[in-house]
Amino acid sequence: MVLPFSDVPYQFLPSRRSKLICWLGSELNHRWILPKRHRVAEVEVVGLDRFRDSLRKGDRLMFTPNHPTHSDPQVMVETLRRLRVPSEFMTAWEVFVRGRIHRWLLPRIGCFSIDRWGLDSQAIKHASDVLRQGKNSLVVFPEGNVFLQNDLVSPFNEGAAFFALRTAKDVAESGKRVLIVPISIKFTYVENVWDSVQHQLRRTAEKIGVSLESNPCPLAHLRMIGFSGLRRNQKMRGLEMTSSEHPQEAISHAVTGLLDRLEAKVELPPLADTTLLERVCRAQRSIQRVRSDPERKVDHAAAATWADEALLAFKILSYLGDYVHRHPTLDRYAETVEKLNEDLHGETYPAHGNRKAYVQIGEPIDLTNHLGVRLRDAVSRVTVTAQDAVQSGIDQINKTLKHAGSSLIAEPSFSGS
């Protein structure tokens, strides 16, 4: 689920990693949390020995996994347990403020906070220090959110490559390397969960008043719910209703309408040659500055409404339109039903059945090889290289899958209709 803005003012929380608590946590994760709470019956790590053989003494490691589900941190903890590599996790501030237990426990299992919508110099310094000291490795999810689209990697944010490259320059003077390690995570159902998925889909349809009986096609069901939920939100917010029946056009029209109105409220000037995603992120950062400014307390109530609209724009934009239609496997269908349910109602449900998680460790990216060029160019190049490596790993895993989740539930439809 795309994490909502937090109403709690941001406060940097550093990692206070405890070896004992981390050991207890990893054992509990391995024996109970993964198999029972997340229904991950098995984790298969590919490339473990090859990765170990590629390391030199003193290497600084930053793992960059994709973030397709709510189970990714737990799978990474299990992967690191097998690697015997202690690590710290860069974690969104919104996770820390879910409750007292989270706020106490997360730092002690190696998590530190990051303000995703501002320039968090404290978090960047802490992450750089982790790499510079080399005592622990670092885990960063560069996608920044759970998008529930396991087969396609969302664009990586460039922040991770930026501070990693700056740190690499510092440690290179002492003959040490900073390695970015691409991690490809893929979940697949090992049992047929079709009935459970259909039950959740019908519950979602009932909540928004959509009848699925008129069309027997399962892909049409997703489209009906998606368009109905989109138009319902537009109507409730007084926005022009989307008329196009083409998913990508409808998504672009809806997000543009939201952003045009939102930018006027926040008094952001229009920018030429800017993508919708860049516009959403700019609006989110501007809104967060208002909400965290004690001098603008009178505007906080209005800013909370703006934040809700910015979050909606981000959620709509996170859909690809034809993700399931291009390759309608049970896995893709199930995660899209889950995504629709979470985005429409803010509810999360456990997995429909037992899953297997594949983790492929990619070829480490030695940042020493990228220090001889302009930093801006190196950041872009390393970010794309890491993103492509993670996507390649997922593609390789998918070629080998023979579980129930990889079976097709309908014929592909490249038009998304």
C-alpha positions, 0 to 999 in steps of 0.5 A: 500500500502507498504509505499515507502522510503522517500527521506526526511531525517528523523526527529523525530516529537513528538505528540503535541496533542490538545484536541480541534483539536482532538475533531473536527477531531473525529467529522469530521471523524465520520460524513464525513470522514468515511462514505463519503471518506472511504465509511464505512457506519457503524462501529460495536464495539464488546466487548466494555462493557466487556473491560471497566469492565476489567479496573482498575484505572490507567491502561496504555493502548496500542492498537494493531490493524491489518492494512488491509486497508487505513481506519484503522486509521479512524476506530480506531479514531471512536473506541476510540471516543466511548471508550472516551479514548484519544490516541496517534498514532505511525505513519510512517515518510513517512506519515508526509512528504506527504505535509505541511498539514500532517506535521502540522496536524498529531502531533496535532491529536496525531501522532508522527513519527517513523523511521521504518527502523532504531533504533528510540530511540526518538520514543521509548522514546516518546511511553514509556513516553505516557504509563508511564504517563498514560494521553493518551493511545497508538495506534501501528499497529504492522504489520507496513504496509497496506497489503490489506489481511484483513482475515490474520494477517501479522507477528507482529513486536516485537518493540511494545512489547519490549518498553511496557514490559520495561515500564510495569516494571517501572510502576509496582513499583507503582502498575500500569499495562500496558495492551496490547489490541488486536484489530481485524478490519474486513471490508466487503462490504454490497453491491454487488461490482462485476462490479466495481471490474471487471472494475478495474481489466480490467483496470489493465490488459490493463496497463500491456498488459494482455488479460483476454478474453482467460479464464473466471475464475475470479481466473485465471485472478488474477493469469495471472495479478500477474505472468505477472506483476512479470515477467515484473518487472524481465525482466526490471531489468535484473533478471532471469525470474520466470519459476515456475507456482506455486505462492509460488515458483515463489514468493520465486524465485523472491525475492531471485534473487532480494536480492542476487543482492541487498546484493552484491551491498550493501556489506552485507555478506550472513547469514545462517538460515535467512528468506527472510523477515529478509533479506529484512528488513536487506537490507532496514535498510542498504540502509536507513543508506546510504541514510541518511548519509551526508558523503555518498552523492555521493552514494545517487543516487545509493541508491535510485535505491537500495531502489526501488529494496528493496521495490519491494522485500518487495511487492512481499514477501507480497503476500501469493500466495493462499490467494484468492484461499483458500477462494474466497470471494468477499471481498478477491477478491476485496482487491487483485485486489486493492493490485495488482493495487497499487503495479503495478502502485502506484495508490490508488482508493476509495472503490468499494462500501459501507462497514461495519467495525467490531471492536472486542476488545480482552482480554487485555494482562496484561504485569505484568504477563510477567515480571518474565522472560528474556526480550527477551523471554517475548517480543516474547511471548507477540508479538505472543499472541497479534498477535494470539488474533487479528487473533482469533478476525478476525476469530470470526467476519468472522463466523458471516458475511452474507453480500455481501462481504462474498459470494463466487465468485468461488470454493476454490482451495487450490493449488493456481492455 
